[in-house]
């Protein structure tokens, strides 16, 4: 029996394909959120061109949020 797998060209990861109700494998575990931001903040990131969302995520990831909490 041939190996049933799907090859993802971008990442070169082989993932077994199960057509019998197996759970989906999430290669990009992210959480969808809705956040209200100042329009100027969004405009500044968008002005940097493609990839602005990733740059915004990097800035948020680098922020020391635990230390900025109000007591």
ChimeraX attribute file (.defattr): number of C-alpha atoms within 10 A of each C-alpha:
attribute: neighborCount
match mode: 1-to-1
recipient: residues
	/A:1	3
	/A:2	4
	/A:3	7
	/A:4	12
	/A:5	12
	/A:6	12
	/A:7	13
	/A:8	10
	/A:9	8
	/A:10	6
	/A:11	8
	/A:12	9
	/A:13	12
	/A:14	12
	/A:15	13
	/A:16	12
	/A:17	14
	/A:18	11
	/A:19	7
	/A:20	6
	/A:21	6
	/A:22	8
	/A:23	7
	/A:24	8
	/A:25	10
	/A:26	7
	/A:27	9
	/A:28	6
	/A:29	7
	/A:30	7
	/A:31	6
	/A:32	6
	/A:33	5
	/A:34	6
	/A:35	6
	/A:36	6
	/A:37	8
	/A:38	8
	/A:39	8
	/A:40	9
	/A:41	10
	/A:42	14
	/A:43	11
	/A:44	11
	/A:45	16
	/A:46	15
	/A:47	9
	/A:48	11
	/A:49	9
	/A:50	10
	/A:51	10
	/A:52	16
	/A:53	14
	/A:54	11
	/A:55	14
	/A:56	15
	/A:57	11
	/A:58	11
	/A:59	10
	/A:60	11
	/A:61	10
	/A:62	9
	/A:63	11
	/A:64	9
	/A:65	9
	/A:66	7
	/A:67	7
	/A:68	8
	/A:69	7
	/A:70	5
	/A:71	3
